[in-house]
Amino acid sequence: MAEIVTKPSARGFLRRYLGAASAFIASFLAGIVSEALSVYGLTAFTLAVIVAIIVLWVLRTREAGVSMLLWITAVLIYVFSKASRLRPEDIYRLGPRVVDVLVSDALSFMFYISIPITLVILILVELFRRSVRYVVGEDEVVIEGGIWRRQIQAIPYHMIGRIIIEQSLIGRALNYGTIILVSPALWGEELYARAVGVDVAYYARVLQEISRDPLKCLYGVPNPHEIASVIRDKIKIPFEAFKELEFFLKSGSESFDEKRD
């Protein structure tokens, strides 16, 4: 059978695209909620931070973390730079309202700065997606990709003990999903790691084993069930060879014993 060459689909990277746009999403939602509740100043800024935390928790991707970190850093730099330019007489004149004035300006800046941050991260995410390539060959599965540093990982079929296919509701509708290749060393154990008392080192090893990193699994690929079926057929070949060898050795041993008797 000819090798299968595929890559993450744009549909499969939807969650990572949303993660890249998390700063824009958070600032947009915060603006809508602030207007709906008629809150401004420090209260609106606090609300924006809460919305950002919720968006980050929902998406839980590396792209969302980077987007939020850049966004918050830019806003803090803006607030401190505005505060450093205030003269003592301005602070005295504004009194307690000085915080609200600074934060009100920051709320507008939050939205505008989220646009270039989102665009830059979206471009990097798309470049990364295009760099990733999966090859299901005769002897191994090859995973390669990376923008700044190219990584190539070859996984022989005899090192694959189990295949996990993950599909969201949208993934089932649009026919894409993630294929996770689990080594025989942890065959089945990763299902119970959260429920039993395991040490930190083992727990970290389990989390690494079932990583959803696009360079550690077949992430967001189209037709995941067809690809997984091909991999399963490839996995059976070495096990069938081992069975034939075991049968041959057993037959030879029995024949030797009969001749000796």
Buried (B, 14 or more C-beta within 10 A) or exposed (E): EEEBEBBBBBBBBBBBBBBBBBBBBBBBBBBEBBEEEEBBBEBBBEBBBEBBEEBBEBBEBEBBBBBBEBBBEBBEEBBEEBEEEEEEEEEEEBEEEBBBBBBBEBBEBBBEBBEEBBEBBBEBBBEBBEBBBBBBBEEBBBBBBEEEEEEEEEBEBBBBBBBBBBBBEEBEEBBBBBBBBBEEEBEEBBEEBEEEEBEEEEBEBBEEBBEEEBBBBBBBBBBBEEBBEBBEEBBEEBEEEEEEEEEEEEEEEEEEEEEEE
